[in-house]
């Protein structure tokens, strides 16, 4: 059996495994990685009003401070997504978790705005890379038939993290202040103790680097945990029309995203990402400030974040199952299209209806976040998959770090009423950009998708 045949067989063995104890362990570790990442990310939004009071910041200055951290997340997504295509997904995962845990803890001892901004930038530099790396690993280990639901529900850890952040904020800030909140941010470092056992290096990544023996050993270890034994070569035949990348020559993967045949869909995906993260992080970071300007107390404003996050847990999970049932393009389009009108409703609602509108927004924002990332990972070959996912989220971060600044200025100059309208427009544009990509990936093996047609 030659190298190509052996590699194709290894992928077939992964694809035909049932959802097992090994998958559950991997799921739990990846889920908590995403959840603690999101919690760390969202803590700053809840802490921003008391931080602003302590340091005497206005709305525009508060928005600029939030932007510093978001700029770190932007660079982190670009850097760690790209570098993991060269050094490996697991190594990058460990580095990103360690970075955001350590520097989040240091935010608690900030002595002025400069030190706070530096620590927040560095924590977000790690944090911004963790999501694309984890999503890439999840996609490459998930069998095609359940990739949407498995990877999508791993990404549902993000709204769970938002719930954790909102609950911690309500519990800690009124009693011990905002600094105590960030001491909790070192907890994600505990995940590093479990990575070696439950998160092996991606088999597809190992094959792409020509490390066939390591890839085979990883598959054997997974099979032993999944079905109690390792399958012999003759038991599983290679899947038709599936040829994994083997020993691919290292190139500048970012440039490949903009090569002929890929540039159109790359740019469309970046439009989707910009629109989503403009709306998502605009709400995540600035909603308490927006609601406080409308006369709503901080504790009640944080409650709206909690309602939104709880709804997002269901929205995330539902989206993961729906894209496996009905396809990526129709489900994602409807999430964005209907989501535009949910944001408009939230802009106009008042009283009790504001809670229902917040829940509707949460269902789609950030409910579509994980499944959109899965779609991106499916559209790209192994040797540049993490780069594509990292740059997808990285370009979106431009929208996310611009949003707090622009929203801050809108609030400062009396245009706060129209903030949520900009989020609605961003979702509407994203819905049509996504529809224009024109590729359905439901239930297909990753190699089958990328070999059929370049992105």
N, C-alpha and C positions, 0 to 999 in steps of 0.2 A: 504494500500500500504506500503510495507516494505521499508527500507532504500535503498537497492540496486535498486529496481524498481523506486523509486522516483529519485534517482541520474541518472539513465539511461534516465528517462523522461526529466530531466533538460538538459542533453546534447543534446537530440533530439530536444528540443525547441530552443536551440542555433543554432544547425545545420540547422534547417529549416527556420530560419529567412531570409528575403530578405536583400540585401545590402541596408542599410537605413541611416537616418540622424545620428543615434547613431554610426554606423560604420564609417561614414565620420568624425565625431568629433574625435573618437579614432584614425583614420588614420592620421588626421592632426597633432594631438599631438605627436603621435609616430614618424611620418615622420620628424617633426621639431626637435624632440629629437635626431634622428639619424643624421640629417643634421648638426645641431650645434655641435654635437659630432665630426663628420668628419671634419668640418671646423676648430675646435679647434686643432684637431690632425694634420691637414695638414699645419697649420700656421707655425709650427716649421721648416718644410722642406724649405719653402720659406725664413724664417728668418735666417736659418743656415749660409749662406755665410756672411751676415753682422755681425752676432754674432761672427763668426770666425775671421773676420777682427778686431772687437773691442777688442777681448781677445787674439788675436795673435795665433790662432789655425791652425794647418796644417790639411790636409785631414783625416789622421788617427785619430787625436784628435777630429775632428768634428764628425766622425763616432762614436767614443766612447761616445761623449756627447749625440748624438741622441739615442744611445743604452740605456742610463740611463732611459730616458722616456719610451722607449719601454719595458724595464724590468718592469717598474711600470704597464704598460698596461697588460703585461703577468700575473703578480700576481693578478691584478684587475679582469681579466677574470676568473681566477681560483677561486678566493675568492668569488666574487659577484655572479657568476653563481651557485656555490655550495650553498652559504648561502641563496639564494633566494628560494631554495627548502625547506628551514627550516623556514624562516621568512616571506616569501611571495614575489611575483614579484613586486607589487606596492611599497612596502617599500624599496626594493633594488633599484628600479628605482629612487626614490626620493633621496636616499643617493648618488648614483653615479652622478646624475646631479649636486647636491650641491657641491660635492667634486671637480669635474673637473672645474666648473665655478669659485669657489673661488681661487683655486691654480693656474689656468691659469692667472687670474688677478694679482696674486702675482709675476708671472714670470716677469712682466713688471717692477718691482722695484728691480730685482736682482742686487746685488752689486758686485758679483764676480761669478766665475764659480761654486763654491761649492753651493751657495744659488740658482743659476739658476738650477743646477742639482737636488737639493732637491725639489724645487717647481714643476719642470717638472715631477719628479718621482711621486709626490703625486697627481698632476692633472691627470696624466695618470692612476694612480691606480683607480680613479673613472671612468675615460673615458673608460678604458678597460672592465669594467663590464657593462656599459650601453647597448652596442650592444647585448650581449647574453640575457640580461634580457628583453629588448624590443622585441627581436625576439621571445622569448619564449611566452611572453604575446600575441603577434600578432598571433602566430600559434594557441594558445589555444582559441582565440576569433574568428578566421576566420572559416567560414563554409568550410567543406572539398572540396566542388565543386569549390570554388574560393580562396582556401588558398594560392596557388602559386602566383596568381596575386595580391591578397590583401597584404599578408605579403611581397612578392617580391617588390612591389611598395613602401611599407613603407621603405624597405631597400634601395630603390633608392634614399632616402634622403642622403645616403652616398656620391655618386658622386655630388649631388647638393651642399653638404657641401664643396666638393673639389672645385667646381666652385666658391662658395662664398669666400673660402680661397684664391684662385688665384686672384680673382678680388680685394679683400681687400689688398692683398699683393702688387699688381700693383698700387693701389691707395694710400696706406699709407706709405710703406717703402721708396719710393723715396722722399716723402715730409716730413714725421715726424719721420722716423726711425723705427727700429724693435720693440722698447719698446711700442710704440703706438699701434702696431698691437695686442699685448697681452691684452691691456686694454679692447679691444672689446670682449675678451674671457669670460667676466663675464655675457654676455647677456643670455646664456642658463639658468641662475638662474630664469629667468622670467617664464620658463615652470612650475616651482613648483606651481605657483598660479592656474594652470589649471588641475593639476593631480587629485585632489579630485573630480572634477565634471566629467571629461571626461575619466578617466582611473581607473575603479574599479579593485578590486583584481580579479584574474583569478578564474572563477567558478570551473574549473577542479582542481586547487590548493586547493580551499576551500573544495571540496568534498574529496580530498585525505587526508585532515586533519580531516575529520569527521564533518566539520562545515556546516551541511546540510541547516540549516535555513538561514544562511548568503548567501549561494550559491543560494537558492531559491529567496531570496529578490533581489539579484543582477540580476538574470534572469528576474524577474518581472520588475525591473527598466529599463532594456535594452528593453524589449518588449514594454513597454509604450512609450519609445522614438522611437522605430523602427516602430511599427504598431499601436500605439495609445491606446493599451489596453494590459492587461496581459492575457495570455491564461490559461484556466482552465485545470485541470489534464486530463479530458476526451478528449480534443480537439487534443492533440498530443500524439501519441503512441510512446513507446520506439523503437529505431532502432534495427533491428535484429542483433545479434552477437556483440552488443556493451555493454560492462559492465565497467563503469567507476571505477577507483580505489576509494575506500571509506575507510577512517580511516586507512590508511596504517601505519604500525609501522615504526618509524623513524630509519633508518640505516645509515651506512657510505656510502653515495651514490657513492663516487668516487670508492670505492672498488667494488661496483656492476658493474661498467663499465668494470672492468677487470675480471668479473666472467665467468666461462665456459658458452658458448652460446652467450656471448657478446664480448669477448676479441678480436676475429678476426676482426669483423667489427669496433670495437673501434680503433684498431691499424690502419686499412685501412683509416678510417676517419681522424686520426691524420696525416697520410702521406699526404693526400689531403690538410689538413689545413696548414701543414708546407710548402708544395710546393707553395700553393697559397700566403701565407703571406710573404714568402721569396721574391717572385717576386713582389707582390703588394707594400709592404712597402719599398722594395729596390728601386723601382721607385719613390714612393711617397716622400721619404726622401732624396734620393741621386741624382735624375735626374738633378736638377739644377747644382749640383756639377759636375756630369758627363759631362753635356753639356758645362759648363764653361771651363772644361779641353780641350774640343774640339774646343775652341775658340769662343763659342757662348756667347754673353752678357747676364747678369743676367735677364734683362727685357724680352729678347726673350726666355730664358730658362723657365721663368715663363709662358710665352705664350704657350709653348708646354704643360705645366701642365694644362693650361686652356682648350686647345684643347682636351687633353686626358679626362679631367673631363666631358666636354660637351658630348663627345661621350659615356662616361660611363653612363650618365643619360639614354640615349636611350638603351644602352646595358642591364642595370639593368632592366628597365621596360619591354623590349622585352623578357628577360629571364623569368621573372615572368609569363607572359602570355603564353609563349611557353611551360613551364613545366606543366601548367594546360591543354594545348591542346595535347601535344605529349608525356608527361611523363617526370619524373625526370631524369632517367638514360641516355636516348639517348641525351637529350638536354644538360645536364651538361657535358657528355663525349665530345660532339662536341665543346662546349665552351672551354674546357681545351685543347683538341687535336689541334683544329685550332688555339687556342691562342698561342700555342708553336711556330707555324710558324709566327704568327704576331710579336712576340718578335724578332725572327730572322730577319724579314723584317726591323724592327725598328733599329736593330743593323747595318744593311748594307745600309740603305737609306741615302740620302743626298739631299740638296736643298729643293725644294718644296715638293718632295716625303716624306720628313721627317714629314711634317704635316699630310699627309694621313696615314703614318705608325703609328704616335702617336694616331690618331683617331682609327685605327684598334686595337691597344693595349688597348686603353681606353674601347672599346666595350666589351672586354673579361676580362680586368684587370683594374678596379675591377668589371666589369659587371656581373661576375658569383658569386660574393661574397655573396649577399643576398640569392639567390636561393639555394646555397649549404648549407647555414645555416638552411634554411627551411627544407631541406631534412634531416638534422641531427635531428632537433626537432621532425620530424614525426616518426623517427625510435626508439624513446625512450618513455617509459611510464611516466605518469605525475610526479610521486614522484622523478624521477631523470632526468627529461627532461632539466631543467635549468642547472643542473650540467653537463650533456652531452654537451649542447651547449657551456657553459662556458669553459669547458676543451677542446672542439674542437677549439675554438678561442684562448684559452690560450696556448695550445701546438703549435698552429700556430705562436703565438707570439715569440716562441723560434726562428723560422725562421726570424721573422720580426726584432728582436733586434740583431740577428747575422748579418743580411744582411748589415746594415749601417757600422758595424765594418769591415766586410770582404771586402765590396765594397771600403771602405776608404783605406784599406791596398792595395787592387788591384790597385786603382788609384795612391797611393803613390809609388808603385813599378813597374809602367809601364804596368800593365795588364788590364787597363781600357777598352780596346777594347773588352774584353771577358765578361764583366759584364752582358750585355744583353743576352749573350748565356747561362749563368747560370739560368737566369729567364725562358728562353725557355725550358731548360731541366727540371726545376722544374714543369712547366705546363704539360709537356709530361708525367712525372712520375705520376702526380696527376690524369691525365685522365684515366690511366689504373687501378690505385688504386680504383678510384670511380666505374669504371665498374665492378670490382671484388666483390663489395658489394652484388650485385645480388637481390635487393629488389626494387620493383616498388611501389610507394605510391600515385600515381595520383588519385585524387578525392575521396580518402578513408577517413573515419572518423578516428581520431587519435587512439581511443581505438581499432578499428578494425585492424589497422596495428600492434599495439604492442601486441595484444592478439594472433594474427595469428602465430607469430614467433618471438622469442627473437632475439635481434640484436647481 
